[in-house]
Amino acid sequence: MNFESTYGPWAIVTGASAGLGEHYTRQLAERGLNVLIVARRLDRLSELASELMSNHQVEIECLALDLTATDAIESLLGACQNKDIGLLVNNAGFGIKKAFAENEYSALRDMVRLNCEIPVLLSHALLDKLKNRDTAGIINLASVAGFQPTPFMSVYGATKAFDLLFSEALSSELEGSGIDVLAVCPGSTDTEFHAVAGSESTFPKLDDPRSVVLKSLNCLGKRAVYIHGFRHRLLIFFSRLTPRFLVTRVAHSMLKK
Ligand SMILES: NC(=O)c1ccc[n+]([C@@H]2O[C@H](COP(=O)([O-])OP(=O)(O)OC[C@H]3O[C@@H](n4cnc5c(N)ncnc54)[C@H](OP(=O)(O)O)[C@@H]3O)[C@@H](O)[C@H]2O)c1
């Protein structure tokens, strides 16, 4: 499969100013795709765009946008109006590690909006564009946190369960349409996520984001869910055989730290 002709010429990556989104942008540019990159920090996006455009024969267009803003979808659709988009990477997201009652109302609202509402609405808004092509793809960032309840990150884990189930269902609905849908489930990964979430001390061992991105891109079109790392695949397999209250209790004691 030629990645560029299957999913090019243009991709969208949300949350490209750091972490996994930055690495998706890098690896898509290496594969010859032009990328519309979206995040709030324009300086980071511009720096990445200049570097990639000088090292690869691609166009990288920056869109500084707060995806939780009410007109975010319209702004993004405006920016991709004249582009043949073949791949949407719904990557932007954040978590918070706190007891539920201690969360700010606005932070919970933004988390649900960014992690759940935006991937759904963007996929829906772009679906006709993607269907007009022979082949296309949608990648949604879920997480291993989406496979069981996550006390002290209760809403974050639930948003990632939402992303996982939404992606699996969409992948099944779109089978045979030429649109490949993949839910990517990393474990704790070395990005800015844990500094933002306040979860640095809970997850001392972090995976390499480059490897998550490389392996997940290689799975696109071959399966509906990619879980990063043998250890995570094994844990998820055994947690399915364990009573849910026990799985929740183990997660509670791990995440309380
Ligand atoms: N790292 C992990 O351990 C891990 C594990 C499993 C799943 N994931 C998932 O992977 C995805 C990427 O996370 P990451 O680890 O790469 O985190 P990260 O390094 O913190 O990057 C998050 C990205 O999202 C963007 N973003 C945040 N709020 C935004 C908003 N309101 N509007 C637009 N963009 C926004 C950030 O850019 P700006 O701040 O510039 O806007 C940044 O580019 C998330 O969906 C996360 O849930 C991460």
PDBQT file of the ligand as one rigid body, heavy atoms in Angstrom, charges set to zero:
ROOT
HETATM    1  N1  LIG A 301       0.623  10.877  26.614  1.00  0.00    +0.000 N 
HETATM    2  C1  LIG A 301      -0.091   9.865  27.086  1.00  0.00    +0.000 C 
HETATM    3  O1  LIG A 301       0.280   9.220  28.087  1.00  0.00    +0.000 OA
HETATM    4  C2  LIG A 301      -1.363   9.462  26.375  1.00  0.00    +0.000 A 
HETATM    5  C3  LIG A 301      -1.836   8.158  26.595  1.00  0.00    +0.000 A 
HETATM    6  C4  LIG A 301      -3.005   7.754  25.977  1.00  0.00    +0.000 A 
HETATM    7  C5  LIG A 301      -3.673   8.620  25.112  1.00  0.00    +0.000 A 
HETATM    8  N2  LIG A 301      -3.196   9.873  24.905  1.00  0.00    +0.000 N 
HETATM    9  C6  LIG A 301      -3.968  10.771  24.027  1.00  0.00    +0.000 C 
HETATM   10  O2  LIG A 301      -3.136  11.249  22.993  1.00  0.00    +0.000 OA
HETATM   11  C7  LIG A 301      -3.606  12.519  22.539  1.00  0.00    +0.000 C 
HETATM   12  C8  LIG A 301      -2.436  13.486  22.452  1.00  0.00    +0.000 C 
HETATM   13  O3  LIG A 301      -1.920  13.698  23.746  1.00  0.00    +0.000 OA
HETATM   14  P1  LIG A 301      -0.390  13.957  24.032  1.00  0.00    +0.000 P 
HETATM   15  O4  LIG A 301       0.065  12.891  24.935  1.00  0.00    +0.000 OA
HETATM   16  O5  LIG A 301       0.362  14.191  22.776  1.00  0.00    +0.000 OA
HETATM   17  O6  LIG A 301      -0.518  15.300  24.897  1.00  0.00    +0.000 OA
HETATM   18  P2  LIG A 301       0.223  16.715  24.764  1.00  0.00    +0.000 P 
HETATM   19  O7  LIG A 301       1.681  16.539  24.552  1.00  0.00    +0.000 OA
HETATM   20  O8  LIG A 301      -0.226  17.491  25.973  1.00  0.00    +0.000 OA
HETATM   21  O9  LIG A 301      -0.412  17.358  23.451  1.00  0.00    +0.000 OA
HETATM   22  C9  LIG A 301      -1.763  17.742  23.406  1.00  0.00    +0.000 C 
HETATM   23  C10 LIG A 301      -2.014  18.550  22.135  1.00  0.00    +0.000 C 
HETATM   24  O10 LIG A 301      -3.389  18.948  22.134  1.00  0.00    +0.000 OA
HETATM   25  C11 LIG A 301      -3.456  20.358  21.898  1.00  0.00    +0.000 C 
HETATM   26  N3  LIG A 301      -4.609  20.953  22.562  1.00  0.00    +0.000 N 
HETATM   27  C12 LIG A 301      -4.920  20.906  23.882  1.00  0.00    +0.000 A 
HETATM   28  N4  LIG A 301      -6.030  21.630  24.120  1.00  0.00    +0.000 NA
HETATM   29  C13 LIG A 301      -6.412  22.160  22.923  1.00  0.00    +0.000 A 
HETATM   30  C14 LIG A 301      -7.466  23.020  22.517  1.00  0.00    +0.000 A 
HETATM   31  N5  LIG A 301      -8.367  23.498  23.386  1.00  0.00    +0.000 N 
HETATM   32  N6  LIG A 301      -7.550  23.366  21.203  1.00  0.00    +0.000 NA
HETATM   33  C15 LIG A 301      -6.643  22.912  20.323  1.00  0.00    +0.000 A 
HETATM   34  N7  LIG A 301      -5.631  22.084  20.631  1.00  0.00    +0.000 NA
HETATM   35  C16 LIG A 301      -5.513  21.730  21.926  1.00  0.00    +0.000 A 
HETATM   36  C17 LIG A 301      -2.139  20.904  22.487  1.00  0.00    +0.000 C 
HETATM   37  O11 LIG A 301      -1.785  22.123  21.839  1.00  0.00    +0.000 OA
HETATM   38  P3  LIG A 301      -1.954  23.605  22.428  1.00  0.00    +0.000 P 
HETATM   39  O12 LIG A 301      -1.700  23.543  23.906  1.00  0.00    +0.000 OA
HETATM   40  O13 LIG A 301      -0.923  24.384  21.667  1.00  0.00    +0.000 OA
HETATM   41  O14 LIG A 301      -3.346  23.989  22.067  1.00  0.00    +0.000 OA
HETATM   42  C18 LIG A 301      -1.170  19.812  22.075  1.00  0.00    +0.000 C 
HETATM   43  O15 LIG A 301      -0.736  20.017  20.758  1.00  0.00    +0.000 OA
HETATM   44  C19 LIG A 301      -4.702  12.944  23.524  1.00  0.00    +0.000 C 
HETATM   45  O16 LIG A 301      -5.970  12.714  22.939  1.00  0.00    +0.000 OA
HETATM   46  C20 LIG A 301      -4.500  12.023  24.715  1.00  0.00    +0.000 C 
HETATM   47  O17 LIG A 301      -5.697  11.760  25.408  1.00  0.00    +0.000 OA
HETATM   48  C21 LIG A 301      -2.049  10.314  25.526  1.00  0.00    +0.000 A 
ENDROOT
TORSDOF 0
